[in-house]
């Protein structure tokens, strides 16, 4: 659900895993059931717990830019909850996710995906998709280059990730990106938001607007995700993600009795 915006350079996911938190005055919180892990270097929390990210002003600005674009498509808050318009750096990730949730309300699956597409297009200068196609034709180099850019560019949005080797058309290449634990899915706890507001629109945008095929394979068991540049995504009806059940203990909009998330219908 997102177009890459350059985030500030940070410690790589592998470094986060290797480095133990130092004595910086920011203690790690104890875990009690569904607690939060608080660390200065982003280290993803186990399934069932939330990672606490320490976002800086630049990350908040990216969240605000994106959220303000999405606000035009979101259901309005009750007057008692409405606030004056905030500056872009005054947003945080939870309010960004809240806007996404309100975009879903009252819209079909196709309408949700179309709203995200229009937001993405609105963030680009005129002619950007055509220019992207000229700069990045669907070659192995383009796929690997975009995979490498994804790690720092998407960090504010999806959390730590790393480039991995994948097979595309029988060829092994480093055009895959493994997201350790997707921040968007972790924060929303909603299968429908993952698929309708992120996976499908992002795949469609790269594949059809930019001409660079992209497939995203979320793992709903541990909230990791694999992005494969160069691989054409399957129709949603044939995608396992379309049959995923809700997270009944995590999603406020869940329907535990349904075999698949109702937002995917």
N, C-alpha and C positions, 0 to 999 in steps of 0.2 A: 504494500500500500504506500508506495513511497518511491520517490525518485532520489537518487543519491545526491546528498548535499555534503560538501567536504567538512568533516568534523576535525577537531584538533588531533594532532598525532598523539597516540597514547601507547601504553604498554600493550604488547600483543597478547593474544589469548594464552599462548603457550607460556609466556613469561609470567602471566598472572597465576597460572597453575603452579609454576615452579617456585615463585617467590612467596615466602611466608610474610604475613603482615608484620611490619616493624613496630617498634614502640613509638607511635606517632601521636599518642593521646587520643586515638580513635579506637577504643577497644572493640573486639569482636563480641557481638551479643550472643548470649547463650541461646541454644536452640531448645524450644519446648514445643513439640508438635509442629504446628504451622508457623513457626517464628520467622524472624528475618535475620539474615547474615549481613553484618555491617562491616565493611572493610574499605580501606582507602583505595587499594587496587581492586578493580572489579573481579571478583571470583564468584562464579555462578553457584547459586545455592542448590542443594539437592531438590528433587521433585517434591512438591508439597510445601516448600519454603520459598520465600521471595528474596531475591538478591536486592540489596540496596545499592543503588548507583549514586555516586557523588558528582552530579552534573555541574559543569561550569557555565559561565555566562554564554559562551558560544553555543554549547549544546542546547541551552534553553532558548536561545534565539532561533535555532533551527526548528525546535518544537513549536515555537510561537508562529513562525512564518507558515509552517505547514498547517497548524491548527486554525489560523485565521482564514486560510483559504478554504478549509473544510467547513468552517462555521457557517458559511453561506448555504451549505446543503444540510445542516443539522437542524433537528427539531428544536424549537425555542424552549428555553428553560422557563419555569413559572416566574412571574414578575418578582416574587419574593426572593428567588434565588439568583435573579439576573444581576450582573455586575457591569460597571462601566467597562468599556473596551480597555484591555490591558496592552501594555507595550510588549513587543515580541519577546523580550528577555524576562518578562514576568511570568511566563508560562512554565509549567513543570510537566513531567511525563504523565502523571495521573490525569491532569486536566486535558492533555492531548488525547489520551485514550478515551476520556469521557466524551469528547467531541466525536470521535469515531463511533462510539456507541449510539450517540444521538443521530448520526447520519443513517444508521441502520433502521431506526424506528419508522414504521409506516412505509418502508420500501421493500420491494421484492429483491430477490437475489440479483437479478439482472440490473435493476435500478441502482442498487448499492455499488455494483462494479462500475457502472457508467458514471456515477458520481465521482468515484476515485479517479477514473480516467480523465474526467474534465478537470479535476484538481491538479493532476500531474501536468496536463497540457497547459494549464494556466500559469504554471511555475516556470515554463520554458519561454525563451524569446521566439519570435516568429521564425519559422523555417528550421527550427532546431532538429526535429526528427529527420528531415531530409539531409541536413548537414551530418548528423550522426551516421546515417546510412553510408554517406560518402567516406567518412573517416574510418568507420568500423564495419566493413563488409563482413559477412559471416564466415570468416576464416579462422583457423586454429589460433593464429596470433591474436585476433580480435577477442576471441573467447577467453583466452588466457589473460590478456591485458585487462579486460573488464572484471574478471574474477579477482585479479590482484587489487584493482581499485575498490572493489566492494568491501574488502576488509576494513579499511579506514573510513570509507565514505558512509557506510551503513552502521557503523559502530554505535552511534548515538541512538539509533532506531531499534536495532535487533540485538545489541550486545556483542560480546567477543566472538570472533570467528577466525577461521584460518583457511587458506587455499589448500585444496586436496586434489589428488589425481583421480580422474574419473575416466570412464570409457564412453566415447561418443562415436557412433557409427563404426565400431570396431577398432577405434584408435584411442590409445591411452594418452591423455593430455591433462595438464594442470589447469583445467577450466571449471573445477568444482569449488564450492565454498561451503564449509561446514560451520553452521552456527551452533555454538555450544548449547545454549538454552535461550530461545527467542524471547527477547524482552517484551515484545508486543503481545505474544501469546501468554507469557507469564503474568503480565500486568492485567490483561483483560480476562484471562481464564475462559475465553469464549472461542469455541471451535468455529462458529459462524463468522466471527470477526476475522479470524486467521485466514479462512478460505476466501470470503467475499471481499474483505477490505485490504488484503495483503497478497495472498498467493495468486489468485486468478487475475486481478488487475495488473500486478507486476509482470506476471508471465505474458499477459496479453500486450502490455505496453512495449516490452522489449521485443517480443516476437513480431507484432503487427505494426507498431509505430516506428520502432527503431530497426526492424529487420534483422535482429540478432536473437535467434531462438533461446528461450530460457525455460527451464523446468524447475519448479520448487517442490521438494518432497518433505513436508513437515512430519516429524515423528511425534505423535500425540502421547506416546508412552513416557518420554522424557523431555518433551518440548524442544528437542533439537530440530534442526532443519538442514537439508542439503539443497544447494542451488547448483544447477548444472547449466552452464552457458554452452550453447551449441546444440542442445537437445530440444526438439520440438515437444511441447507439452501435449499430453493426451486430452481428448474431450473430457470435460468434467464428469460426465456420466460414467466414464470408464476409469476415473481416478479414484483410488481407495479413499482419498480425503472426503469425497462426496458422501460416503457412507459412515462417517465418523460420528459416534454418539457424543452427547454433551459431557461436560465436566460438572456433574451435579453439585459437587462440594465447592466449586470455584466460581461458577458463572451465575450471576443474578438473574439471567434470562433463560436458564436451562429448563429443559423438560425431561426429567429423568426417565419417564416411562416410554419416551420415543426411541425407536431403534437407531435413528440418526438425528443429528441436530436439526430442529425445524427450520432454522435459518438457511439450511442447505437445500431445502425443497423448492 
